[in-house]
Amino acid sequence: MTRTSARTLPDTPFWKAYQGRFFGLLAWAEVDAFWASMSGTTGDWFVFDPEQPAPDRVASAADLANVLTKAQALINSRRDMSHCGAIYVDDARNPTFIKVFDPSAMGSSCNISGIPILPRWIISRIRPDDMPPPPEPVKPSLFKRLTGRS
């Protein structure tokens, strides 16, 4: 098995904010209140799918509403769980940076691989930068390659 080194994020305002302090919306009542507040949000929002190039302009009201509808459907598909844990915001009352994870693809809580799990959508007031290229695989030592040990 080939291991990879952890991804280093660029030193930009967007990626600094991405690595900032976030609060998880755990209780379903918090999630419902969040969806209600976001449905009436105004102003400029960037919607970023980390698997795509970063957007160069803010989302239209229709595009933002479409992503919020998709995100809500994805999160609500896991209502059978006792808590949510897939939405993280920088400020619970007035969010400006939101990470929405796919609840069925969040990995383990201890993240032993060292490879961070990316959100499905990042919704931000800050213009996103493209994802950095994936890290190069860590080449095993000569001894490990010769002996086949990992």
BELTA-V34676 format. One record per residue. RES is the residue in three letters. PHI is phi in whole degrees, 0 to 359 (NA if undefined). D_CENTER is the distance of its C-alpha to the mean C-alpha in whole Angstrom. Layout:
RES;PHI;D_CENTER
RES;PHI;D_CENTER
//
This chain:
MET;NA;26
THR;266;24
ARG;263;22
THR;241;20
SER;278;19
ALA;295;16
ARG;288;14
THR;264;15
LEU;271;13
PRO;298;16
ASP;267;18
THR;236;17
PRO;304;16
PHE;295;13
TRP;288;12
LYS;294;14
ALA;296;12
TYR;301;9
GLN;269;11
GLY;287;12
ARG;275;13
PHE;229;11
PHE;242;13
GLY;278;12
LEU;271;14
LEU;265;16
ALA;284;19
TRP;298;19
ALA;295;21
GLU;296;18
VAL;297;16
ASP;298;19
ALA;296;20
PHE;298;16
TRP;300;17
ALA;297;20
SER;291;20
MET;288;17
SER;293;20
GLY;254;22
THR;290;20
THR;230;22
GLY;98;21
ASP;273;19
TRP;233;15
PHE;261;13
VAL;244;11
PHE;236;9
ASP;264;9
PRO;301;8
GLU;272;11
GLN;241;13
PRO;299;15
ALA;295;13
PRO;291;15
ASP;259;19
ARG;213;19
VAL;293;18
ALA;286;17
SER;291;21
ALA;301;21
ALA;292;21
ASP;294;18
LEU;297;16
ALA;299;18
ASN;297;18
VAL;294;14
LEU;297;14
THR;296;17
LYS;296;15
ALA;296;12
GLN;297;15
ALA;296;16
LEU;296;14
ILE;295;13
ASN;293;17
SER;294;18
ARG;249;17
ARG;297;20
ASP;288;22
MET;279;20
SER;287;21
HIS;212;18
CYS;270;14
GLY;74;12
ALA;242;9
ILE;237;8
TYR;232;8
VAL;231;10
ASP;283;12
ASP;213;16
ALA;295;16
ARG;273;19
ASN;217;18
PRO;292;15
THR;235;14
PHE;215;10
ILE;231;8
LYS;244;4
VAL;246;5
PHE;264;5
ASP;282;9
PRO;297;11
SER;266;13
ALA;223;11
MET;264;10
GLY;74;12
SER;268;15
SER;291;14
CYS;271;17
ASN;47;15
ILE;293;18
SER;287;17
GLY;82;16
ILE;265;13
PRO;293;10
ILE;276;7
LEU;272;4
PRO;293;2
ARG;286;5
TRP;224;6
ILE;242;6
ILE;244;9
SER;215;11
ARG;277;15
ILE;265;15
ARG;296;15
PRO;285;12
ASP;254;14
ASP;302;13
MET;296;12
PRO;292;14
PRO;298;16
PRO;297;16
PRO;292;18
GLU;289;22
PRO;299;23
VAL;283;25
LYS;282;28
PRO;294;30
SER;296;33
LEU;304;36
PHE;301;38
LYS;294;35
ARG;292;35
LEU;288;39
THR;268;39
GLY;76;36
ARG;275;34
SER;251;31
//
